[in-house]
Amino acid sequence: MVQPASVVKSDGSSSHAALTFGSFVHVGSNVSISAVAVGSHVLIGDGAVVGNGAHVKSCVVVTSGSVVTDAATLPSHTGASIMQPAALSLRCA
């Protein structure tokens, strides 16, 4: 689900580049994504920026206002959340 006022685009690194999203991805409001891939079970908070060529693996939380630099890779099961633990449940194998 992509919230209003968010911008999602391919990083354009090649003529065949396409941004891919896994299952159960939530993109907050006013987010800018220029990544190569976003895995499954990912939450990208309001106002976050995911730079060109970045890879966001599965089971990741990108908190509101965070900046993921160009070409960065966020490994699975990483990130921090400002939500209460009961409010956010990422169940990944």
Phi and psi restraints in degrees (value plus and minus 20) as a CYANA .aco file:
   2 VAL   PHI    -132.8   -92.8
   2 VAL   PSI     103.3   143.3
   3 GLN   PHI     -97.4   -57.4
   3 GLN   PSI     141.3   181.3
   4 PRO   PHI     -79.3   -39.3
   4 PRO   PSI     134.4   174.4
   5 ALA   PHI      48.9    88.9
   5 ALA   PSI      -3.1    36.9
   6 SER   PHI    -118.7   -78.7
   6 SER   PSI     130.7   170.7
   7 VAL   PHI    -138.6   -98.6
   7 VAL   PSI     103.0   143.0
   8 VAL   PHI    -144.0  -104.0
   8 VAL   PSI     104.1   144.1
   9 LYS   PHI    -168.2  -128.2
   9 LYS   PSI     136.0   176.0
  10 SER   PHI     -90.3   -50.3
  10 SER   PSI     131.5   171.5
  11 ASP   PHI     -92.9   -52.9
  11 ASP   PSI     -33.0     7.0
  12 GLY   PHI      49.9    89.9
  12 GLY   PSI       1.4    41.4
  13 SER   PHI     -91.6   -51.6
  13 SER   PSI     -36.8     3.2
  14 SER   PHI    -173.1  -133.1
  14 SER   PSI     146.9   186.9
  15 SER   PHI     -88.3   -48.3
  15 SER   PSI     -35.9     4.1
  16 HIS   PHI    -124.5   -84.5
  16 HIS   PSI     -18.0    22.0
  17 ALA   PHI     -87.5   -47.5
  17 ALA   PSI     113.9   153.9
  18 ALA   PHI    -162.5  -122.5
  18 ALA   PSI     118.4   158.4
  19 LEU   PHI     -95.9   -55.9
  19 LEU   PSI     108.2   148.2
  20 THR   PHI    -134.9   -94.9
  20 THR   PSI     121.0   161.0
  21 PHE   PHI    -137.8   -97.8
  21 PHE   PSI     119.7   159.7
  22 GLY   PHI    -102.1   -62.1
  22 GLY   PSI    -185.9  -145.9
  23 SER   PHI    -104.8   -64.8
  23 SER   PSI     132.4   172.4
  24 PHE   PHI      38.1    78.1
  24 PHE   PSI      34.6    74.6
  25 VAL   PHI    -128.6   -88.6
  25 VAL   PSI     111.0   151.0
  26 HIS   PHI    -139.2   -99.2
  26 HIS   PSI     104.9   144.9
  27 VAL   PHI    -133.4   -93.4
  27 VAL   PSI     101.1   141.1
  28 GLY   PHI     -92.0   -52.0
  28 GLY   PSI    -194.4  -154.4
  29 SER   PHI     -95.7   -55.7
  29 SER   PSI     129.8   169.8
  30 ASN   PHI      37.1    77.1
  30 ASN   PSI      19.6    59.6
  31 VAL   PHI    -120.3   -80.3
  31 VAL   PSI     123.2   163.2
  32 SER   PHI    -138.4   -98.4
  32 SER   PSI     100.0   140.0
  33 ILE   PHI    -142.4  -102.4
  33 ILE   PSI     103.0   143.0
  34 SER   PHI    -145.4  -105.4
  34 SER   PSI       7.4    47.4
  35 ALA   PHI     -93.9   -53.9
  35 ALA   PSI     152.0   192.0
  36 VAL   PHI    -110.4   -70.4
  36 VAL   PSI     -61.8   -21.8
  37 ALA   PHI    -171.3  -131.3
  37 ALA   PSI     122.6   162.6
  38 VAL   PHI    -145.3  -105.3
  38 VAL   PSI     102.7   142.7
  39 GLY   PHI     -94.0   -54.0
  39 GLY   PSI    -187.4  -147.4
  40 SER   PHI    -107.5   -67.5
  40 SER   PSI     136.5   176.5
  41 HIS   PHI      37.2    77.2
  41 HIS   PSI      33.8    73.8
  42 VAL   PHI    -138.8   -98.8
  42 VAL   PSI     117.7   157.7
  43 LEU   PHI    -137.8   -97.8
  43 LEU   PSI     102.2   142.2
  44 ILE   PHI    -134.2   -94.2
  44 ILE   PSI      94.3   134.3
  45 GLY   PHI     -92.9   -52.9
  45 GLY   PSI     145.6   185.6
  46 ASP   PHI     -73.9   -33.9
  46 ASP   PSI     115.8   155.8
  47 GLY   PHI      54.9    94.9
  47 GLY   PSI     -14.1    25.9
  48 ALA   PHI     -93.8   -53.8
  48 ALA   PSI     136.3   176.3
  49 VAL   PHI    -146.4  -106.4
  49 VAL   PSI     104.8   144.8
  50 VAL   PHI    -134.1   -94.1
  50 VAL   PSI      92.8   132.8
  51 GLY   PHI     -92.3   -52.3
  51 GLY   PSI     152.6   192.6
  52 ASN   PHI     -76.5   -36.5
  52 ASN   PSI     112.6   152.6
  53 GLY   PHI      52.7    92.7
  53 GLY   PSI     -12.9    27.1
  54 ALA   PHI     -92.5   -52.5
  54 ALA   PSI     131.0   171.0
  55 HIS   PHI    -140.7  -100.7
  55 HIS   PSI     100.1   140.1
  56 VAL   PHI    -127.8   -87.8
  56 VAL   PSI      89.4   129.4
  57 LYS   PHI     -93.7   -53.7
  57 LYS   PSI    -197.4  -157.4
  58 SER   PHI     -93.9   -53.9
  58 SER   PSI     132.7   172.7
  59 CYS   PHI      42.1    82.1
  59 CYS   PSI      31.4    71.4
  60 VAL   PHI    -144.0  -104.0
  60 VAL   PSI     122.0   162.0
  61 VAL   PHI    -135.7   -95.7
  61 VAL   PSI     100.6   140.6
  62 VAL   PHI    -123.4   -83.4
  62 VAL   PSI      90.6   130.6
  63 THR   PHI     -89.6   -49.6
  63 THR   PSI     139.3   179.3
  64 SER   PHI     -74.0   -34.0
  64 SER   PSI     113.9   153.9
  65 GLY   PHI      59.4    99.4
  65 GLY   PSI     -20.6    19.4
  66 SER   PHI     -92.5   -52.5
  66 SER   PSI     134.3   174.3
  67 VAL   PHI    -141.6  -101.6
  67 VAL   PSI     100.1   140.1
  68 VAL   PHI    -118.2   -78.2
  68 VAL   PSI      96.8   136.8
  69 THR   PHI     -88.1   -48.1
  69 THR   PSI     141.5   181.5
  70 ASP   PHI     -75.1   -35.1
  70 ASP   PSI     118.2   158.2
  71 ALA   PHI      44.5    84.5
  71 ALA   PSI      -8.8    31.2
  72 ALA   PHI     -94.9   -54.9
  72 ALA   PSI     134.3   174.3
  73 THR   PHI    -142.5  -102.5
  73 THR   PSI     102.6   142.6
  74 LEU   PHI    -117.2   -77.2
  74 LEU   PSI      91.8   131.8
  75 PRO   PHI     -84.5   -44.5
  75 PRO   PSI     138.7   178.7
  76 SER   PHI     -77.0   -37.0
  76 SER   PSI     128.3   168.3
  77 HIS   PHI      43.1    83.1
  77 HIS   PSI      18.5    58.5
  78 THR   PHI    -144.4  -104.4
  78 THR   PSI     152.5   192.5
  79 GLY   PHI      87.5   127.5
  79 GLY   PSI     147.4   187.4
  80 ALA   PHI    -148.1  -108.1
  80 ALA   PSI     134.0   174.0
  81 SER   PHI    -146.9  -106.9
  81 SER   PSI     120.9   160.9
  82 ILE   PHI    -108.1   -68.1
  82 ILE   PSI     -21.5    18.5
  83 MET   PHI    -100.2   -60.2
  83 MET   PSI     138.2   178.2
  84 GLN   PHI     -88.2   -48.2
  84 GLN   PSI     123.3   163.3
  85 PRO   PHI     -72.5   -32.5
  85 PRO   PSI     -55.5   -15.5
  86 ALA   PHI     -90.6   -50.6
  86 ALA   PSI     -41.6    -1.6
  87 ALA   PHI    -102.0   -62.0
  87 ALA   PSI     -38.3     1.7
  88 LEU   PHI    -153.5  -113.5
  88 LEU   PSI      99.8   139.8
  89 SER   PHI    -146.7  -106.7
  89 SER   PSI      92.2   132.2
  90 LEU   PHI    -126.4   -86.4
  90 LEU   PSI      90.2   130.2
  91 ARG   PHI    -128.8   -88.8
  91 ARG   PSI      86.7   126.7
  92 CYS   PHI    -147.7  -107.7
  92 CYS   PSI     125.3   165.3
